[in-house]
Amino acid sequence: MAKFDVAVIGAGAAGMMCAATAAQRGKRVVLIDHATKLAEKIRISGGGRCNFTNINAGPANFLSENPHFCKSALSRYTAADFVALVKKHRIGYHEKHRGQLFCDDSAEQIIDMLKDECAGGDVHWRMPCKVDSLEQVDGGFVLHTDSGEIEADAVVIATGGLSIAKIGATDFAYRIASQFELRMVEPRPALVPLTFDPQQWAPFVEMAGIALEVDVETGSLKGRNPTGGRFREDLLFTHRGLSGPAILQISSYWMPGTPIVINLLPELDLAATLIEGKGTIKKQLGNVLSQWLPARLAEGLLLAHGFDLEARLADLPDAQLRKLGAAVNQWTITPNGSEGYKKAEVTRGGVDTRELSQQSMMVTKVPGLYFIGEAVDVTGWLGGYNFQWAWASGVAAGQAV
């Protein structure tokens, strides 16, 4: 039976980072993954250029039932630390939008960098290798795999969540959590397009492909512990609902059965502008609205809210214009669901952080067992934040095992 100090299960972002960190400390490490292709989630991220971190990453950019949990790992391994590693490996990168950092060339460079870091500590690889079960024994663990048994003093679970099954996502982390009777925060798709009832969405189907910058919010933003979110990002209409960065962001906060509120013209008080212009603007309402919104969207909104496309602005009462203003500046609509894990970039929820040490990521009641990355109930915003959590939690566990 092969014997190691540390077995890391899952060779994605968090797993490779953890394995490299532990191995470079002198630990004998084996890195195990069931996939035939390494780190597919890194490879496809950022349109193939990997949005590997965000220079603004901090605890405020993460969701968790215990929002303070991520502070320790994020403060000890920052975006600047990962950028220093990227520079060490001479990988060109650029800032694209709101602190998002991307490779100049290819996400493959990040994968190669992590492989090189693992090689620097002489990490042993088992890939493809499926772990059938994990057994706790005196002083450690035995992993029963399709390539034989592996004994390890410590085991790190870095197998992620349920997002994008076609590239290998499984519920392995949750099954191990259940085996050891760990509490879970119910997993659900996050950073995912939202869908609407087909009948409700019928007036907007023809708008598929239209994109514009909006404000979007959901949930409660009041009080000392707000439960909602608000973002200004680009929105994209689809045949089934809404997508784009604005919707992906708000989807992590959205709860089934609750509405989202969208301001389609965040820089303009539409009702006040229309009422003020009644005396001087002689155009039809659709033509007026098309000054600020795509023509198809302007027409669709008017039809959806019962306005006559031929009506002139000057002929409409103020009450009707206020109704239109609310429809544009406070468009309130309730999704009936999302596109699910097949389109979700990450999984929200996972192993309850109250089961883990925030310094080491170890399960407090199972010495030697660790959970890191997306398997844990810590979910970042869109824009490189989830990778930063992978790096930070991986380093935290790698330094502790």
N, C-alpha and C positions, 0 to 999 in steps of 0.2 A: 504494500500500500504506500502510495506517495505521501510524503509528510511535508507540510509547509507551516510557517508561522501564521500566514494570512492567506485566506482564499477570498477573492473578490469575484462575486457572481454578477456579470453584466459588464461588458466592455464598451460602454458608451462614454459620454463625456465625464460623468461623475466617477464611473468605475476606473477608467484609465488614469484619471487624475489621482484617485486614491491609491491605486496600485503603484504608480510611479513614486508618489510621495513616501509610501511605506517602504518600498524597495530601496530607495535612495537613503533611507535611514538604516539600511543593513538588514532589513527583514527579508526572509525567504518568502516570496509572494507568488501565487498562481492566480492568473486572470482567466476566467471561464466565461464563454458565451455560446449560446445555442445557434447563433446565426452563421451563415456562410460568408456574408459580407460584413466587414467591420464598420461599426459606427454609422449606419445608414442615416440616422437622424441628424448627425452633424453634416453628412454629405449633402443632404437635400435642403438644409436650412439656408435661409437668406438667398433663395434663388440659386443655390449652388456656390455661394460665396461666404456663407456662414457668418451670421451676425453674432460674433463670439462673445461680446459683452456690451455693456453700456456704461459710459464714463460717469453717469449720474446714479448708478446703482446704490441703493440704500434700503433700509428696512421699510420705508414708506412705499416702496414699489412692489411689495409682496403681500399676498393674502394668506391668512392662516387663522385657524380658530385661536391660536396663541401667537399674536402678531409680534411678540417680543422674542420668540424663539430664535429667529434667524439672525438676530443682532450679533451674537458672538462670532459665528462663522464668517459673516460678511465683513465684520470689522477686522478680523485677523487675516483674511485673504481678500483683498480688494480688487476692483477693476484695474487699478494701476499695477498691481502685482501680476495680473495675467497679461497685461500689455507688455510688461517687462519681459515676460517669458516669450511672447510673440516676437519681440525685438531681438531677443537672444538668438532665436532661430531664423532671424533675418526674413521674416514674413512681412511683405508690404501690406498696409491696411489703410483705410480711410474712414472718416466719419461721414455718415450719409444723412442722418436726420435725428435731431434731438438726442444726441449722444450715442447713437447706434454705431458700433464699429464693425466693419466688414473687411474680409480679405480682399486685396486688390485682384487676385487671380482666382483662387479656388479653395473651397472648403477642404479639399484633400490636403492642403498644407497644414491645417489644424490637426487632422487625423495623423499625418506623418509626424508632426511635432510631438503629439502625445505618445506615439509609438516609439519615437526616439527617446523620450523621457523615461518610458518603461524600460527600454533597452539599457539606459544609463544605470538602472538599478538591477539589471538582469532578471526582469520579471519572466516567469514561466507562463506560456500560453497553452490553453486548452480550448481550441476552436476549430470547427464546431463541436460543441460538447454540451449535452443536455443533462442538467441536474435533475434527477428523478425525485430525490428526497434528501432532507437534511436531518441528521440525527445528533442530538446532544449526548456527549459521553463525558466521562470524568476528565476534567481538564481541557475540554475542547469539543470538537465536532467531527463527524464523519459525513462526507458528501458522497452519496451514491449516484454515480453518473453512468451514462452509456459508454464511457471510456474507462470505467473502473472506479474503485473507491479512492477518495482523497481524504486525508486527515489534516486538520488545521486547528491551531490554537484559537484563531479568531476568524469570523466570517463576516464579510461586508456584503449586504444586499444592495445592488445598484442596478436593478433590472427595470426601473422606470414604472410608468403607469400604463394605461390602456390605449393611449392615443396612437393611431395609425398602425393597425394590426398588420397591414400588408407589408410593413418593413420589420415586423418581428415583435411588436408589443404583446405582452402577456400579463396575466394576473399573478405571476410567480411571487412577487413581493407580498401581495395580499394573502396568498396561501400560506406563506411562511409566517406572516403576522398572525393569522388565524391559528396556526399550529402552536404558537407560543402564547396564545390568548392575549394578544395585544389589542388595545382599543384602536378603532379605525374612525376616521372622518369619511363619510360616504363619498366615494369617488364620483366625479361627473365630468363631462367634457368641458374644456375651457379654451379660450382663444379660438372660438369656433363661430362660423356663420350661424345666424338665427333664421328660423323659418316661421311662416305664418299660415293660418288657415287659408286654403285655396280660394274660398269664396271671399274672404276678407281681402285677400291679396290681388284678386282679379283686376282691379283698376290700375295696379302698378306693374303687372307682368310686362307690359310693353315698354317699361322704363329700364329693363335689364340692360346693363352696360353703362348706365349713367353713373358718374362719380362726382362728388363735391365734398368740400370741407364742411364739417358740421360740429356742433356741440351735441353730445349725447350723455344722458345720465339715467340712473335707475337706483331704486332703493332709497333709504333715508340717509341724507347727508348732514343731519342735525345731531346735536348732542356731543358728548365727550367721546363716544365710541361709535362713529357713523358706520353704517353697514352697507352703504351704497358707494357708487363711483361716478365720476364725471370726467369726460375726456373731450378734447378737440382734436379730431383726426379726420381722415378721408373716409367717406361712406361710399359703398358700391351697391347699387340695386342689382338683384339677380332674379331669375324666373321664379324662385321659391321664397325669396325673402331678401335679407340684407346681409352684406359682408363688408369687407374693407377693414382697415386698421381700427376705425372707430367702433365697429360692431364687435370685432375680435376682442378689443379691450373690455368693452362693457359686458360681454358674454360671461366673463369670469365673475362678475358681480350679480348678474341677472339671476333671479330665482323664478322657477316655473309658476305661471299664473299671475305674475306681476308685469306691469307695463314698462316700456322704455320711453323716454321723452327726448325728442330730437329737435334741435333748432337748426333748420335748413339754411337760415341766413343769420349766422351769429353776430355779424357786424351791423345788422340793420333791424330797427324796430319797424316791421312792415306796416302794421296798422297805422301808426302815427305818420309814416311817410305817405301812405296812400290817402289818408284823410287830408293831410296838408296839401297834397297835389291835386285834389278834386277840382279846384277852381281854375287850374291852368293846364292840366293834362286832358286832352280830348280823345285819347286812344282807347281802344278796347282793352278790357282788363287783362286778357291773355297776353297782349303785346306789352303792356306795362310790366307784368310779372316776369316776362322773358328778358327784361333788362338785367335781372339779377340771378335768374335760374335758367338752366337749360330749357329750351322751348318745349320739348316733350314732357319734361317734369312739370313745368308750369301748367300746361294743358291738362295733364293727368290729375294734378292736385285740384284744379278747378272743377273738373268733372266729378272727382271723388267726393267733393264737398258740396255738390249740387249747384254750382255756379253756371250761368249761361255764358258760353264762350264769346258770344256776340255783344254782351253787355259792355257799355262804356263806363269807365271809372267814374265820370262825372255824374252818372245817373244812379249810382248805388248809394244807399243810406249808410251812415257811419257804422251802424250796428253790423251790417253785412261785412264791411271792411275789417271790423274788429274780429269777426268770426274767421275771416280769411287770415288775418294776422296771427291768430292763435293756431290755426291749422299749419302755418309755416314755421312760426317761432316756437311753438310748443306742440309739435306733432306727437300725439300720445297714442301708442299702438302696442298691443300685447302679443308677443310671440307665442306660438303654440309648441315650440320646441327648438331644437338646433339640428345641425347636420350630423351631430354625433361624433363618436370617436374616430370615424373614418376620415373626418375633415378637421378634427380638433388638433391644434398644435401641441397642447399639453393636457394633462389630467389634473383637475383640482381635487383636493382631498388626499387621502392615503393614510399612512401610519400616523396616528395621533402623536403630536410632538410631546405630549405629556408623558409618553412612554420612554422618551429619549433624553439623554444628557445633551444640553445645548453646546457644551464645550467639545464633546467627543463624538456625538451622534450614536453612542452606544445605548442599547436597551438597558434601562437601569435594573430590571429584574432578571435579565439574562446576560451575565457577564460574557463578553467576547462576541456578542452579536450586535451588528451595526446596520443601520439603514441610512442611505444617503440619496441625494438628488430628487428626482420626480416621484419616487416611491413614498416620500414624506409629505405631510400636509403643509407644504410651503410652495406657493405658486406665484411666479413673477408676472409682471406686465409683459406685453408684447414689446420686443425691441432689444433683445440680448440679455434681459434680466434672468431668464431661466437658465441660460448657460452660466451666468455668474454664480447662481446658486449651486449648480453642478460643480463648478471649480471649487467654490468655498467649502461646501459640505464634504467634497472629496478630500480636500486638503485636511480639514478638521479630523476626519476619521483616519486618514493616512498618517497623521502625526500622532494619533492616540493609540493605534493598535499595537 
